[in-house]
Every structure is written in C-alpha cells, then in structure tokens.
Amino acid sequence: MYKKHSSSWLLVLFLMAVASFAFAGEKAPAGKDEAPAAPVVEEMTGKILLVGTSHFPVIQFTLDSGDKVSLGGEFQNELKRLQKVTLKVKAVAKGNRIGYKHYEVIDFEILDIGKGVKPYFGLLQIQGESVLLKLRDAGDLIRLTGNSKVLELLKNAAENGGRAWVTGTMKNNQIKVKKFRILSGN
C-alpha cells in the first residue's frame, strides 16, 4: 500500500514541476494599477492617392521620402476627397493592410492644394443667412461670400456639420470664395 500512495504523490509532484516550467515564461495579467501604454503618434507629410477598385479603395499616402502607407480612421471619408493634396497627418500605426503599413489618422492639416496654395480649412456653420467657416487652426469665424450657388452648396454642408476648404480673397474677416472642396456633411 505504501508504494501505491508514494507513486501517486510522485506523479502529482512531477505534473506540478512540468506545469511550473510550462508557465514560467508567461507574465501575469497587468494589475489594475498599471496604465496601458499610450499609442505612439507619428507625424508624416505626403500626398494622397486612391488605389484599388471603386468598391474597395485604399487611401495610399506617399510620404515625402517616397515610402507608401495606407491611411484610415475617423477621417477616412474626408481623406478620400483630398487626392493629390499635400497633407501633414498625425497617425497611429495599426499593423499592415493590403501590402501597406497602415495608420489610423487622428488629425490632419492641409498644406498645399496645388501650385503652393494653402487653403482656409475648417467647420462650416450658419449664422442667420450667412455661411461661416470656423478655421481649424485659429478657431476664428470667417464669413464666406461669393457666388450664390457655391454658397448654397456650402450652406447645405453646414446644416449637416460639414467641413470644407476654401480659397479666395480675404478682406475684413470675409473670404470671397474662389475655389472650395466640401469634405463632409453633404
């Protein structure tokens, strides 16, 4: 009888030893006191080009260095409307997608829409009968003037919380719109 019990205990001790070696490399779950690591935000400058099919476009961002990455995130629909525009984006790496290193954009700035022109960019708002642009950088409200059909399009986007860029002549806190692009809200 004594041998029967001692072999059972030896088996239990052996299994415990194997289990302790098997789990020795694993870390215990993070405690409640430990804060998760903050994501690393990268700043990149380049141009957007939509590639792929019309049903499954990929937002390809060609960096100034010539490297190509893909972009997504909450501004994805706005970014799709900025082809061939030079942007500065703040983004977080999110692995690889369709052969590209992928980034989720958390903010962006329009640097050049072509020929060295930097537009005014911000949130469209309505005040009375006026269409205003709340500038992204300064937060100033600028009244938009010009062609009534253009202003009607901008007003419709403003009613839906839209954002846009515009170019034109600035005078007395007003912009006479020459060119524009609605990025959201239409």
N, C-alpha and C positions, 0 to 999 in steps of 0.2 A: 503494500500500500504506500509506503513512504516514497518509493521510486515513482509511483504514478503521479503523486502530487508534485514532486520536485521537477519532473519533466514538464508539467503544465506551467509551473512558475517560470521555468527556463524559457518556454515558448513565449509567455507574456513579456518577459524581460527582453527577449530578442526582438519581438514586434515593436516594443516601445523604442528600442535603440534604432531600429530601421526607420520608424516614423520620425524620430528626432533628427536624424540625418537628412531625411527627405525634405523636411520643412525648415531646415536650418538657414537656407538662402532666402526664404521669403520674409518680407517685412510685415510687421503687424499693421493693421489698418491705422491710418492717421487719426490722432486723437482730436477731440473737439477743440483743443487749444491751438492746434496748428492751422494757420491760414493757408488756403490754396495759393500756389504761385500765381502771380499776376501774369497775364499774357504779355508777350514781348510785342510792342507796337513798332513797326518799321515804317519809315518814310521813303517813298520812291517817286521818281519823276519819269514820265514817259507818255506814250500815245496809245489810245485805244483803237482796236480793230476787231470787228465781229467776224469770227470764223466759224466754220461748221455749216449746218443747214439752217434754213429759216425756222424750222420747228425746234431745233436744238442748238441755238447759237452759243458760242463760247466767247466770253469777253477776254480777248487776248490783249495784254498790256505789254508793249515793247518798251523796256527801260532804256534810259539814255545810254547804258552800257551795251545795248544790243540784246541782252537776255530777254526772254519772253516768259511771262507768267500769266495765270488766269485770275480774274477778279470776280467776286460775288459779294453777297451780304445784303444788308438792308437797302443799299443804294443801287442794286443791280439794274433795275429798270431805268434809272436816271443815267447810269454809266453807258447803257446801250445807246443812248441818244447823243453820245459825245464822241463819235468816231472821228479819228484824225485830229482830235483836240489834245493839246498838251496839258496834262494834269499833274498835280502833286497829290499823292494819296497817302493816307495813314491806314495801315492794314496789319492784320494778324495772320501769320502763316497757319494754314489748315490742311496740311498734307499735300497730296498730289491728286489731280483730276485730269483725265484725258491727256496724259503726257506733259502736263504743265505743273509746276509748283503752284498751288492755289492759295489765294489770300482772300480774307473777308475784310472788306473796306469798312472802316469806322468813320472816316471823314475824307473829304477831298476838296481841292481848290483848283479852279480853272485858271491856268497860267496864260494860255495863248489859243485863240480860236482860228488862227491863221494870220500870216503876214505881221506877226508881232502884236496883234490886238488882244488886250486883256479886257474881257467884258465885265460889266457890273453883274453880280450874281447874288441871288437871294430868294426870299419867300415873297410871293405875290399876296397883296392884301387890297381890300376895297375900303375906301373911306368916302361915304356919300356917293358921288358919281365918279370919283377919281380912282384910278388904279395906282397902287403904290408898290414899290419894291423895297423890302426890308433887307438892306445889304448884309450879306453873310459875315463879312469881315468886321464892319464897323457898327452894325446894328442900326444905322441911320435909315430913316424912311425917305425915299425919293419918289416924287410924283412922276408918273410916266405920261408923256404927251406924244402926239403924232397922228398917224393915220387911224381913222375911226375903226376900220376893220381889224387892224392889228390890236388896237386897244380892246376891242370886243373879245378877241381870242384870249388875250391876257386876263381879262376880267373873268371869263368863263373858267380859266385855270385857277384864278384866285378864289373863286367860290368853292373850289374843291381842295383848297390848301396846297396849291401848286407852287413849284419853284421854277425859276427861269433865269436865263442870262439875257442881257440886252447890251447893245452898243448904241452909241449916239452922242449927241452934243449935250453936255451937262452945263446948265446955267440956272442960277438961283434955286438950287436944290430940286431941279427938274431935269429929266432926260427926254429929249426928243428922240424917240426910238427910230434907229436906222435899221438894225438887224436884231433878231431875237431868236431864242430857242426855248420852248417850253419843255421842261424836263419831267414834270409830274403834275398831276391834277387835271389832266384833260382826258 
